Amino acid sequence: MSEHPLSARAHALMELDRHEEAGELLARRVAEDPSDTRAWVRLAYVHLKLGHDEEVVAASDAALAVAPEDYEALLVRVYGLRKLSRGEEAEAAARAAIGVAPDLWQAHAALSEALNSWQPRWPEAFEAACTAVRLGPEAVGAHWALWKASLLVGRNDVRTRAVREVLRIDPQNAWALGELADHAKHAAARPALIGAGAKLPAAADAAADALAADPTSERLRADVDTAVFRMLRGTRWIALLCLVIAALAGRVFPTGDDPTALPAPLGIRLWALTLMGIAWVLGAWRRYRRLRTGVKLSMWSLIRRVGWARLVLIQTAWCTLTAVLIVTIPWTGRLVPQILFWVSLVPTLLTVRLERAASR
C-alpha cells in the first residue's frame, strides 16, 4: 500500500527539522483517515520533538488502537510516558515492543530509558543498553543509550568508549564531538607540572573538532577559546622559568665572593641560553607544531579579539627578551639587570594572581 501524499510530505519536512509544518499536515491526514497508523506514529514523533508530551501519548495510543502491536507506536509511547514520569507504563510499553521484535536494538534502548527513573534499577537500565549495543553495533542511538546508562552506574570507561564508537560510525556527530571536547577539557583541568595541564592540546583539538561539526554552538566556541587561552598562559610560565635561569646564570643577585664576579663566564651564559631554548622547544614550539590548523587559527583569533590574551603574549615575549638580554650582555654592574628582572617578574606575577582571583 502506497503512502498517502500528505504523510510523505510530512516525512520530508521532518527530515528537514520543520516539525511544526509536518505536524499540521499529519493532523490533516489523521482527521481524514483515523486508521492511518503511520500518520499517527509520525505525528507522535513530531510532538516528541516539539516537547508536547501529552500529545505524544495520545497520538501513540491512537496508533495502537488501530494496530495494537505496532513496533514504532510502542517505542514512541515509551519516551512520551517517560517524560510524563509514568515510569511503570513506559517500562510496560518497552517490554511490549521487545516482545514484538526482540532482535531489534531500539526497544532495548527504550527499556533502558524507561528504567533509568529509579536508582535501584539503574543496573538493569545499563544491561538493557548493553543489549541494544550488541544488537545494533552500528547504530548511533544504541551507543547513546549506553552512554546515558553508563553515567548512572558510574562506568566512565564505558561512557568514553560509547562516545568513541559514535565517532567511529559518524565522525562529524556534533553531540559526540562535544562530549569528547568536554572530557578532554575536564582532564586538562587536573593539576599538572607548570600551569596549564599536559593534556590541553588534546582538549583544544577535541573542542575544535566539535566546533567544526557544529559551527553555530557558542558553548563549543567558548571551549576552544578557553583551551587556547590556557595554552597561552602556559607559555608565560616557560618565560618566567627562562627569566630565573638567566638571573642565576648572569649572577644578577650576589650570593658570595667568587660566584658573584662580573661579568659571568661566557660558557655559563651560553649554557643558560641553551637551557632556555630547550624549554621553549619542548614546552611550546613542539606542542604548537602538533596542533591542528583550526586550533592555530583560533589562537591567533583569540589574540586579536581579547585584550587579556594579548597581554599574556606581551608578558611572555617581554620576560623571554629580558632573559636573553641578561645572559647575552656581559654586565659589569648589577643595577640594570636587577631592574630588568624585577620589571619583568613583578607585573607578570601580579597578572597571574589577578587571573586566579578572577577564576575563583
C-alpha positions as CSV (number, residue, x, y, z in Angstrom):
1,M,0.0,0.0,0.0
2,S,1.5,3.3,-1.1
3,E,1.9,6.1,1.4
4,H,-0.5,9.0,1.4
5,P,0.9,12.2,-0.2
6,L,0.3,14.2,3.0
7,S,2.1,11.7,5.1
8,A,5.0,11.6,2.6
9,R,5.3,15.4,2.5
10,A,5.2,15.5,6.3
11,H,8.0,12.9,6.5
12,A,10.2,15.0,4.2
13,L,9.5,18.1,6.4
14,M,10.5,16.1,9.5
15,E,13.9,15.2,7.8
16,L,14.4,19.0,7.4
17,D,13.6,19.6,11.1
18,R,10.4,21.5,10.1
19,H,8.3,19.7,12.6
20,E,5.6,22.3,13.1
21,E,4.7,22.2,9.4
22,A,4.9,18.4,9.4
23,G,2.5,18.3,12.4
24,E,0.0,20.4,10.5
25,L,0.0,18.0,7.5
26,L,-0.2,14.9,9.7
27,A,-3.1,16.4,11.8
28,R,-5.0,16.9,8.5
29,R,-4.2,13.3,7.4
30,V,-5.4,11.7,10.6
31,A,-8.5,13.8,10.6
32,E,-9.2,12.5,7.1
33,D,-8.4,8.9,8.0
34,P,-8.1,8.0,11.7
35,S,-7.0,4.4,10.7
36,D,-3.7,5.6,9.2
37,T,-1.3,4.1,11.7
38,R,1.9,5.5,10.1
39,A,0.5,9.1,10.2
40,W,-0.4,8.7,13.9
41,V,3.1,7.4,14.7
42,R,4.8,10.2,12.8
43,L,2.5,12.7,14.5
44,A,3.6,11.3,17.8
45,Y,7.3,11.7,16.8
46,V,6.6,15.3,15.8
47,H,5.0,16.0,19.2
48,L,8.1,14.3,20.9
49,K,10.4,16.7,19.0
50,L,8.3,19.7,20.0
51,G,8.1,18.7,23.6
52,H,4.3,18.1,23.6
53,D,4.5,15.0,25.9
54,E,0.7,14.6,26.5
55,E,0.1,14.7,22.7
56,V,2.9,12.1,22.2
57,V,1.0,9.6,24.3
58,A,-2.4,10.5,22.8
59,A,-1.1,10.0,19.2
60,S,0.7,6.7,20.0
61,D,-2.5,5.5,21.8
62,A,-4.5,6.3,18.6
63,A,-2.0,4.3,16.5
64,L,-2.1,1.3,18.9
65,A,-5.9,1.4,18.9
66,V,-5.6,0.6,15.2
67,A,-2.6,-1.7,15.4
68,P,-2.0,-2.9,19.0
69,E,1.4,-4.4,18.2
70,D,2.8,-1.6,16.1
71,Y,6.5,-1.5,17.0
72,E,7.1,2.2,16.2
73,A,4.0,3.2,18.1
74,L,5.1,1.3,21.2
75,L,8.6,2.9,21.0
76,V,7.5,6.5,20.8
77,R,5.0,5.9,23.6
78,V,7.8,4.8,25.9
79,Y,9.5,8.2,25.5
80,G,6.3,10.2,25.9
81,L,5.4,8.3,29.1
82,R,9.0,8.6,30.4
83,K,8.8,12.4,30.1
84,L,5.5,12.4,31.9
85,S,7.2,10.4,34.8
86,R,4.9,7.5,34.2
87,G,7.7,5.0,34.5
88,E,5.8,1.8,35.0
89,E,3.7,2.3,31.9
90,A,6.9,3.3,30.0
91,E,8.5,0.0,31.1
92,A,5.4,-2.0,30.0
93,A,5.4,-0.3,26.6
94,A,9.1,-1.1,26.1
95,R,8.7,-4.7,27.1
96,A,5.8,-5.0,24.7
97,A,8.0,-3.6,21.9
98,I,10.7,-6.2,22.8
99,G,8.0,-8.9,22.6
100,V,7.1,-7.8,19.1
101,A,10.7,-7.6,17.8
102,P,13.2,-9.0,20.4
103,D,16.1,-8.8,17.9
104,L,15.9,-5.0,17.2
105,W,18.0,-2.7,19.3
106,Q,15.5,0.2,19.6
107,A,13.2,-1.5,22.0
108,H,16.1,-2.4,24.4
109,A,17.3,1.2,24.3
110,A,13.8,2.3,25.1
111,L,13.7,-0.1,28.0
112,S,16.9,1.4,29.3
113,E,15.4,4.8,29.1
114,A,12.3,3.6,31.0
115,L,14.3,2.0,33.8
116,N,16.6,5.0,34.5
117,S,13.8,6.7,36.5
118,W,14.6,4.5,39.6
119,Q,18.1,4.3,41.1
120,P,17.7,0.7,42.3
121,R,17.1,-0.3,38.7
122,W,20.0,1.6,37.1
123,P,22.0,-1.7,36.7
124,E,19.0,-3.1,34.7
125,A,19.0,0.0,32.6
126,F,22.7,-0.5,31.9
127,E,22.2,-4.1,30.9
128,A,19.4,-3.2,28.6
129,A,21.6,-0.6,26.9
130,C,24.4,-3.2,26.6
131,T,21.9,-5.4,24.8
132,A,20.9,-2.6,22.5
133,V,24.6,-2.1,21.5
134,R,25.0,-5.8,21.0
135,L,22.0,-5.9,18.7
136,G,22.8,-2.6,16.9
137,P,26.6,-2.2,17.0
138,E,26.4,0.3,14.1
139,A,23.6,2.3,15.5
140,V,24.4,5.7,17.0
141,G,21.2,5.6,19.1
142,A,22.3,2.4,20.8
143,H,25.6,3.8,21.8
144,W,23.9,6.9,23.0
145,A,21.7,4.8,25.3
146,L,24.7,3.0,26.6
147,W,26.5,6.4,27.3
148,K,23.5,7.6,29.3
149,A,23.1,4.4,31.3
150,S,26.9,4.3,32.0
151,L,26.6,7.7,33.6
152,L,24.0,6.3,36.1
153,V,26.2,3.4,37.2
154,G,29.5,5.2,37.2
155,R,31.1,3.3,34.3
156,N,33.3,6.1,32.9
157,D,35.2,3.6,30.8
158,V,32.1,2.5,29.0
159,R,30.9,6.1,28.7
160,T,34.1,7.1,26.9
161,R,34.0,4.0,24.7
162,A,30.4,4.8,23.7
163,V,31.4,8.3,22.6
164,R,34.3,7.0,20.5
165,E,32.1,4.4,18.9
166,V,29.6,7.1,17.8
167,L,32.5,9.0,16.3
168,R,33.7,5.8,14.5
169,I,30.2,5.5,13.0
170,D,29.6,9.2,12.4
171,P,32.9,11.2,12.6
172,Q,31.0,14.5,12.4
173,N,28.5,13.8,15.1
174,A,28.1,17.1,16.9
175,W,27.0,15.5,20.2
176,A,29.9,13.0,20.4
177,L,32.4,15.7,19.4
178,G,31.1,17.9,22.1
179,E,31.3,15.1,24.7
180,L,34.8,14.4,23.7
181,A,35.7,18.0,24.0
182,D,34.2,18.2,27.5
183,H,36.1,15.1,28.5
184,A,39.4,16.4,27.3
185,K,38.7,19.8,28.9
186,H,38.0,18.2,32.3
187,A,41.1,16.1,32.0
188,A,43.1,19.1,31.2
189,A,41.8,20.9,34.3
190,R,43.6,18.4,36.6
191,P,46.8,19.8,38.2
192,A,49.9,19.5,36.1
193,L,53.6,20.5,36.3
194,I,53.5,24.1,35.0
195,G,50.3,26.0,35.0
196,A,48.2,24.5,32.2
197,G,47.6,20.8,32.0
198,A,49.6,18.5,30.0
199,K,46.5,17.4,28.0
200,L,45.5,20.9,26.9
201,P,46.4,20.3,23.2
202,A,44.1,17.3,23.2
203,A,41.3,19.5,24.8
204,A,41.8,22.2,22.2
205,D,41.8,19.7,19.3
206,A,38.7,18.0,20.6
207,A,36.9,21.3,21.1
208,A,37.9,22.4,17.6
209,D,36.6,19.2,16.1
210,A,33.3,19.6,17.9
211,L,33.0,23.3,16.7
212,A,33.7,22.2,13.1
213,A,30.8,19.8,13.3
214,D,28.5,22.5,14.9
215,P,29.9,25.9,14.0
216,T,26.9,27.8,15.5
217,S,27.5,26.5,19.0
218,E,28.6,29.3,21.3
219,R,29.4,26.7,24.1
220,L,31.9,24.9,21.8
221,R,33.4,28.1,20.6
222,A,33.9,29.2,24.3
223,D,35.5,25.8,24.9
224,V,38.0,26.3,22.1
225,D,38.8,29.8,23.4
226,T,39.2,28.5,27.0
227,A,41.6,25.8,26.0
228,V,43.6,28.1,23.7
229,F,43.9,30.8,26.4
230,R,45.1,28.3,29.0
231,M,47.8,27.2,26.5
232,L,48.9,30.8,26.1
233,R,49.1,31.1,29.9
234,G,51.3,28.1,30.0
235,T,53.8,29.8,27.7
236,R,54.1,32.6,30.3
237,W,55.4,30.1,32.8
238,I,58.0,29.0,30.4
239,A,59.1,32.6,30.0
240,L,59.3,33.0,33.8
241,L,61.4,29.9,34.0
242,C,63.8,31.4,31.4
243,L,63.9,34.6,33.5
244,V,65.0,32.7,36.6
245,I,67.6,30.7,34.6
246,A,69.0,34.0,33.2
247,A,69.2,35.6,36.7
248,L,71.1,32.6,38.0
249,A,73.5,32.3,35.1
250,G,74.0,36.1,34.8
251,R,74.7,36.4,38.6
252,V,72.1,39.2,38.9
253,F,72.0,38.7,42.7
254,P,75.1,38.3,44.8
255,T,75.5,35.1,46.8
256,G,79.1,35.1,47.8
257,D,82.6,36.3,46.6
258,D,83.9,34.2,43.7
259,P,80.5,33.2,42.2
260,T,79.4,36.8,42.1
261,A,82.3,38.1,40.0
262,L,81.0,40.0,36.9
263,P,80.7,39.5,34.1
264,A,79.6,35.9,34.3
265,P,81.7,33.4,32.3
266,L,80.7,33.1,28.6
267,G,80.3,29.3,28.9
268,I,77.7,29.6,31.7
269,R,75.8,32.2,29.8
270,L,75.8,30.1,26.6
271,W,74.7,27.1,28.6
272,A,71.8,29.2,30.0
273,L,70.7,30.2,26.5
274,T,70.7,26.5,25.5
275,L,68.5,25.6,28.5
276,M,66.1,28.4,27.6
277,G,65.9,27.2,24.0
278,I,65.2,23.6,25.2
279,A,62.5,24.8,27.5
280,W,60.8,26.7,24.6
281,V,61.2,23.8,22.1
282,L,59.8,21.2,24.5
283,G,57.3,23.3,26.3
284,A,55.8,25.3,23.5
285,W,57.1,25.0,19.9
286,R,56.7,21.2,19.6
287,R,53.3,21.4,21.1
288,Y,52.3,24.3,18.8
289,R,53.6,22.4,15.7
290,R,51.4,19.4,16.5
291,L,48.2,21.5,16.9
292,R,45.6,21.2,14.2
293,T,45.2,24.2,11.8
294,G,41.9,25.1,13.3
295,V,43.3,25.4,16.8
296,K,46.2,27.5,15.5
297,L,43.8,29.8,13.8
298,S,41.7,30.0,16.9
299,M,44.7,31.0,18.9
300,W,45.6,34.0,16.7
301,S,41.9,34.9,16.5
302,L,41.8,35.0,20.3
303,I,44.8,37.2,20.5
304,R,43.2,39.6,18.0
305,R,39.9,39.7,19.8
306,V,40.7,39.5,23.5
307,G,43.0,42.1,25.1
308,W,43.9,39.9,28.1
309,A,45.2,37.3,25.7
310,R,47.4,39.9,24.0
311,L,48.6,41.0,27.5
312,V,49.7,37.4,28.2
313,L,51.5,37.2,24.9
314,I,53.3,40.5,25.5
315,Q,54.3,39.4,29.0
316,T,55.6,36.2,27.7
317,A,57.7,37.9,25.0
318,W,58.9,40.6,27.4
319,C,60.1,38.1,30.1
320,T,61.8,36.0,27.4
321,L,63.5,39.0,25.8
322,T,64.6,40.2,29.3
323,A,66.1,36.8,30.0
324,V,68.0,36.9,26.7
325,L,69.4,40.4,27.4
326,I,70.5,39.4,30.9
327,V,72.6,36.4,29.7
328,T,73.9,37.8,26.4
329,I,75.2,41.1,27.6
330,P,78.4,40.9,29.7
331,W,77.2,43.1,32.6
332,T,79.8,44.6,34.8
333,G,77.2,46.0,37.3
334,R,74.1,44.5,38.8
335,L,71.8,47.5,38.9
336,V,70.5,47.4,35.3
337,P,69.9,43.6,35.1
338,Q,68.2,43.7,38.5
339,I,65.9,46.4,37.3
340,L,65.1,44.4,34.2
341,F,64.5,41.3,36.2
342,W,62.0,42.9,38.7
343,V,60.2,44.9,36.0
344,S,59.6,41.6,34.2
345,L,58.8,39.4,37.1
346,V,56.6,41.5,39.4
347,P,53.9,42.7,36.8
348,T,53.7,39.1,35.4
349,L,53.2,37.5,38.8
350,L,50.6,40.2,39.7
351,T,48.7,39.3,36.5
352,V,48.8,35.6,37.4
353,R,47.4,36.4,40.8
354,L,44.6,38.6,39.3
355,E,43.7,35.7,36.9
356,R,43.4,33.2,39.7
357,A,41.3,35.6,41.8
358,A,39.0,36.2,38.8
359,S,38.6,32.5,38.1
360,R,37.7,31.8,41.7
